[in-house]
């Protein structure tokens, strides 16, 4: 009896000091103060957690042991993990689930993957979708997401369609603001990322300052460490005041970054030549094979491959002496419009107007003109340019169907190649779709779509309920924009899909200069659009709906 009491006292003493127990260097047993905790040996062991149990694996399978190295139940699993909230994750032939310390299941369901319980709640994955369950294994909400994170202080991050937001422990949205990336809240603030960089948001999901950074850390005592895109380190407070003097200015790294940006056109031309030489389909291959297929001598080919390797387009397998596409290079093969976009951007970079920006800006009035795409004599090149543009817009308008309701429009009139994204959507449409063809869009571009090319003379032949201008009017001066809007003044609803400029944000600045150089056009503020629409009798903005961080739908009603 006295020995049993001694053993219990010993066991309790060990359990009270679980953090002092370490895994041996060989990971086959546990140590306490440098000495083996027990005699048994395993293939692999994990850490001890409350209630004094550790996951282990040996020839019989995976299970849990106590501080004496003894199995605490007879079951064996494929994998076992540590206990949290008296529940451990395990995996067997049926899938993943949680068990009690007795080895019995906590709930009947099995999942593809499960996490560990945090704040009485656990992440699970089923049919490639994620959600949370409670201690009894019941889901705490009905929604399913592309990914979810652990709860902290009653709030978790969830991801859907490439964007993230926060939910509470009932599964309700905390603020319904969606960002590219999010962290959990720390002292009332969360780290967030949008297309411009990293920053902090408050509990309402709103940015607490305007700046964006390459990196930000959480706030401690009202200050957070940040790193600019130039590599300069500093601290920011919750009002947006930044102090850089406390850190090394990092001017050397800033010089390197600036130099890389100034020579960025190298990547555009190198990518274009890789596509022109058909490396997307030739690779993987050895140097001799490439030299023969491309009819390029080895010394010259080495120079090209080294450059493409440096920009991350290809990789080199030293063991096999084989050149192959990198994940970045494969992206061009998996998303075909990117190859056409590379060819288009090389042509954009060759525009002579880029050398005349200062002169163009000094003009009191900038009039629009035809772009190189419209002037292109080669029908094949023209089609490639338009396919690239359409590829971008199909990518950027993925949220259109869920955010814009156009079910009442049977006959739709599109303006511009970008607007053709609508012809690819699954929007229910019992009528017809017409594309205003002032710029002689190649018929091959729409031959597989239920779209009719419409001339100005044919506009009155069909009664349209909806007109769509997607990234079209941005290429024209105000007078030309007015002329297009007057063409559709008989249509009761117009959708203008544009990047809206805001003087408080840099978004759209580079695109605005690009359209100025390429067509003499411009991006506009919401106020600019309101002034233009006032000149067309009956037109009024009813709503502005964001599709992305840089693209919005201006819903105009007559």
N, C-alpha and C positions, 0 to 999 in steps of 0.2 A: 504493500500500500504506500509506504514511504517512498519507494523507488518510482512508482507511478506518479506520485505528486511531484517528485523531482523532475521526471521527464516532462510533465505538463508545464512546470515552471520554466524549464529550459526552452521548450518549444515556444512558449509565450514570449520569453526574453528575445529569442531570435526574430519572431514575428514583429516585435516592437522596434526592431532595428533592421528592417528589410533593406533600407537604403545602403546599409553597410555591406550587404552581400554583393559580391562582384562576380562577374563571369570570368572563368579562367582564360588565359591567353589562347588555349587550344579550343575553347568554347565547348568542351565536353563535360564540364562540371562547374559547380559554384564554389567560391572561396569566401571565407570570413577572416579578416585580419591576416590574409596571406596563406591561410590553411584550408585544405579541402573541407567543405561543410558536411560531406557524407562520402561513403565508399563507392557508390554506383558511378558508372561512366556511361555517357550517351554520345550519339553522333553529333548532336547539337543541342544547346540549351538557350533559353531566353531569360529575361529578367523576372525577378520575383515582384509580384504585385499583391495588394490586399485581395483576399484574406490569407496571404502567406503561401501562394501557389505560383509555380513557374511553368511555362510551356517547354516541353522537351520532345526530342525525336530520337528513336532508336530503331532496331531491326523490326520491332513489332508494330511501329507506326508512331503517330504523334499523340501526345496526351499531356496531363499536368501532374506535377509532383509537389509534395510538401517539403518543408525545410530539412527533412531527414532523407530526401531523395527517393521517397516512396510514391508510387502511383496512387492517386486518390480515388480512382474509379477504374472499372474494367474496360470501358470503351476505348477504341483506337480510331484515329482520324487521319486524313491525308495531311492536314496542317492544323496547328493550334497556335493561338496568340494569347497575350496577357489578359488578366482580368481587370475590368473597369466596371464600377458599380455592381460588383459581384456577378458579372457576366463576361464570358470570354468568347471571342469569335473563333469558329472552327470551320473546317471544310472536309466534306466527305464526298462520296459518289453522287449524292443528291444535290450538292451545291454548298452554299455557305449559310451559316446561321449561328446563333448564340446558345451557349449552355450555362447551366449553373455549376457550382463547384462539385456537385454530385455526378456530373456528366450528362444529366438529363437536359433535353431541349427546353428553351425558354418559350418557344412558339413553334407552330407546325410548319410555317413557310420556309423555303430555301431560296437563296438568291444567287445571282452571278457573282456578286462581291458584297462584302459588308465592311464597315469600319469599326471603330471602338466607340463605346458610349461616352458622350461628353454632355454634361448638364442634363442627364437622364434621357438624352436623345441620340440616335445613331443614324449614320448615312448607310443607305443600301442601294444596290443597282439591280434592276430587273428589266429584261428585254432592252438592254442598253440605255435605259433611262434611270435617273437618280431621284430619290426622295428620302424623307426622314421617317423613322419609326420611334415609338416610345418604349419604355422598359418592358411592356408586355408584348411587344412585337407588332403593335397596331400602327398603321401609318397616321401621321398627325394632320395630313391634308391630302386632298385628292390630286393636286397638280403633280406633274412629272417634269423633270428638267434634264438638260444635256449634262449638267454637273451641279452638285451642291457641296458646300463646305460644312465644317463643324460649327456648332453654335458656340457663341461667346457672349455672355451677358444677355442671353435671350434673343440674339440676332445672328443670322447666318447669311452667307453669300450664295446666290444661285445663278446659274448661267443658262441662257436659252438663245439659240440662233446667233451665237457669237457675242452676246452682250450680257452684262451682269447687273444684278440689283440685290437688294437686301429683303429678307423676310423675317417675321417674328416667329415665336415658338408655336403659334397657331397656324403658320403657313401663310399669313396675310402679308401683302407687300408693305414695307415700312414707308417707302416714299415714292415708289413707281418711277424712279429716275434710273435710266439704264446707261451703263458705261462699258468700255472695252474690257476693263479689268477692275476688280474691287477687292479690298481687304475687309476684315471684320473691323468693328469700331473699337477704338482705343481712346479712352478718356473723352468720349463724345465726338471723335472725328475718325473718318475712314480714309485710307489712301485709295485714290481712284486714278484710272488712266482713260483718256479719250484719244482721238486721232492726233492731238497736238502734244501729248506727253502726260506726265504724272503730276498730281496735285492732291489737295485734301478737300473732302466734302463734310458737311455737317449732317445731323440726324435727319434733316429734311431732304437730303440728297443734293443740296446745292453747293457749288464751289465756294470756298471761304475766301478766295482771292482769284485774280485773273491769270496770274503767271502759270506757265507749264514748265516742267523740268524733265531731265533725263532720268532722275531718281529722286525719291523723297522717302524719308523715314517717319515714324510716328512722332507725335508731339510728346515731349517731356518737359514739364514745368513751362509750358507755353511756347517752346521753341522746337523746331524740327530740322534735322539735317537735310540739305538738298544738294543736288549736283546739276549744273546747267548742261545744256547740250554741247557746250564748249569744253566741258570737263572741269569747270570751276566749282569748288565746294563752298558751301555757306550754310547759314541758318535762316529760317523764316519763321515769323510769328503768325498768329491767327488773323492778323489784319493785312498780311501780305508784305510786311516790311522785311527786307532781306539784308543780312550782314555778311559780307564776304571777307572782311579784313582778318577774321580769326583763323582763316585757313590759307594754305598755300594757294596763290592765284592760279596756278596751273597753266601759265601762259604757253609753256612748251606744248602741252597737249592741245591747247586751243589753236596754236599755229598749225599743228598737224591736221586737226579737224577742218580748219578753214581751207587748207591746201587740198584736202580730199574733196571738199565741196566744189572748189573751183575747177577741179579736174574731173568732175563727175561725168562729163560727157564721154569720157573714155569708156565707161561701162555701157553706155547706150550704143556706141559704135561697135564695141566688142561683142555685145549680145546680138546685134544685128548681123554681124559677119558669121557668127556661129550658126545662126538660123539660115542664112544664105547658103552656107556650105553643107546644110542638112545634117549637122552633128546630132540633132535630136533623134534622128533615125539610124545614123551610122554607129554611134556609140552604144555599148562598150566595144572598144577595139584597141589593139596594140599600135605602137608608133609605126611599124612597117606597113601594117594594113591600112592605117589612116593615110599615110604618105601616098600609097598606091591609089587608093580610092579618090583622094582629093587632088591628086596630081600636084602636090606641093612637096618640095624637097625637105628632108628631115630637119636641117638647121632652121629653116623658116617655120616649119610646123611646130618645132619645139618652142619657138618664141610665142606663137599664138596660144598653144596649149598652156604654157606657163602663165600667160596673162589671164586666160579664162579660168584657170585654177585659182589665181589670186582674187578674182572678183566673185568667186564662189559658184560659178556656173558649172564647173566640172570638178571631179576628184581624181586622184591618182592612187591606184592600188599598187604599192611597191612590191608586195609579195608576188603578185601575178603579172606585174609590169603592164597593167591595163588601165586605160583611160576610160572613165565612165561619167555619166551625168550625176550631178549632185542632187540633193532634194530640191534645190532652187531650180536647177536645169530641168528636172522632171516636171516641175510645175508648168513650164512652157509647153510640155508635151501633153499634160493632162488637161490644161485649160487652153485650147487652141487659139483663142483670140489674142492671147498675150504675144504670140509670135508675130501676128499681124500688127499688134500695137508697137512692137520693137521697130518694125520697118517704118511705121508711121512716125514715131518719135525721132528717128534719124532724119526723116524728111523735114519735120518741124525744126530740128536743130540747124538744118541747112538754110532756113529762111533768112534772107538778107536783111529783113526788117529788124532782126535781133541786134544788128549792128547799128541800127538807126533809132533805138528807143529814145534817146535824149532828144533827137530832132522831132520825133512823133509827139512826145510829151509837150513840146513847146508850141505845138499847133493850138490855136484857139478853139478849133472845132475839128474833131476827128470823124471823118465819114467812113462808113463801112465799105468793104470791097470783097470780091470773091476770094476764097481761100485756095491754097494749092490743091486741096482735095477736089474742088469743083473744076479747077483748071486742068487737072490731070488728064492727059490724052489717052493713056493706057487704061482700057476698061478693066483689066485684071488688077492693076494697082489700085484703081478707084474702088473696086469691090473690096479689096483687102483693107483699105483705109476705113471704109464704112463698116465692115465687119468688126474692126477693132473698136470703133466708137460704140457700136451696138453692144459689143461684149461688155464694155465698161458700164453701160446703162442697165443692162440686164442684171449685172452684179450689184449695182447701186440701188435698184428699185425692188429688191426682194421683199421689202415690207409694204409695197404698194397695195397689194390685194387685201391685206389685213387692216390697213389704215384708211383706205379710200373706198367708198362705196359708189360704184357706177352702174349698179344693176338696172337702173331705170333707163339707161342709154342704150337704145337698140342700134343706132347708126352713129359711128364715131369717126371723126376726121382728125388725122394725125398730121403734124408738121415736123419735119426733120427726121433723119435716120434714127436718132436716139429714141424717138417716140415709138419705134417699131417693137420695143420691149413688150408693149401691150398686146401685140399679135401673138407673142409666145406665152402669154399668161393663161391661166385657166379660168379667167373671168367669164361668167356666163354671158353670152352675147348672141341674141337671136337675129340680129340685123347684119349690117355690113361695116367693114372698116376700110376707110379710104385714106391714102397717103398723098398729100398735096405735093405734086412732083415738079415744082418750079425749077429745081436744080438737076433735073433729068437723072434721078436715081436709077442705076442699072436694074433692069428687070430681073436679072439673075438673083438679086438680093432678096426679092420677095416672091420668087417663083414657087416656093414651097409653103408660103403663107397665104392665108385667106385675106389678102389685101389687094385693093384695086388702086392703081396709080391714077390720081385725079389731076387734071389740068385746071387752070383758072376758069376756063369756059364751062367746065363740067361741074363747078362748085354748086350752082343753083339747081342741078338736076336731081340732087338727093337732099332730103331734109335731115340735117344732122342734129342730134340732141346734145352732143358733147364734142368739144374741140380740145386737143391735147398738144401743147407745145413743150417738148422735153429738150432742154439744153439747146434750143433753137434760136430764140430771140436774143440770147446773149451775144450772138455773132453780128448784131446789127446796131446802128445808131438809132436814136430815139425816133426820128422821122420814119425810118423803115419799119421799126417796131409798130408804130401807129398804123402804118399802111396794112400790115398783116392783121392787126386786131380789128380794123375796120372791115376786112374781108369776112370776118366771122361774127360780125355784130348781130346777125340773125340767129346765132346759136345761143341757147339759154344758159349754158354752163361751159366755162373754159377752165382748164387746168394748166397752170404755168409751173413747170418743174425746173427749178433753178437753184443755184447757190446764191443765197441772200447775204449781201455784205452787211456788216455791222461795225460801226466805228469803234466799238469797244473790244473787237476781236480781230485777229489777223486772218481768220479763215477766208479763203478765196482770193487772197492777195496775188499769189503767183499765177493762178488761173486767169485772173482778170488781166494781168499783163500779157499773158499768152494769147488771149483772144484779141487783145488790142494789136499785137504784132501780126497775128495770123489773118484777121478779118476786119480790123478797125472797130470791133465790137467792144462790149463792156459788161461786167456784172453790175448789179444794181442793189441798192438798199430797198427795204420794204417801202420806205417813204418815196423813193424814186418810182416804184411800181404804182403806188397810189396816185402820184401826179400824172403818170401816163394814162392810167385807166380812167381818170376823171375826164380825159379828153375824148373818150368814146362813150357816147350817151348810153346810160343804163347800166354800165359795167361797175360792179362793186365787189370788193374782196369780202368773202363770207367766212373764210378760215385760212389759216396757215398751218400745215401739218408737216412736221419733220419726218423725213425718210431715213436720213443718216445725220451724222454730225455736220455734214457739209452740203446736204441737198434737201430741199423742202418743196412741198406742193402748195402753190398759191391757188386756192379755190375761188374762182370768180363767177359770180352769178349775174344774170341780166334781169 
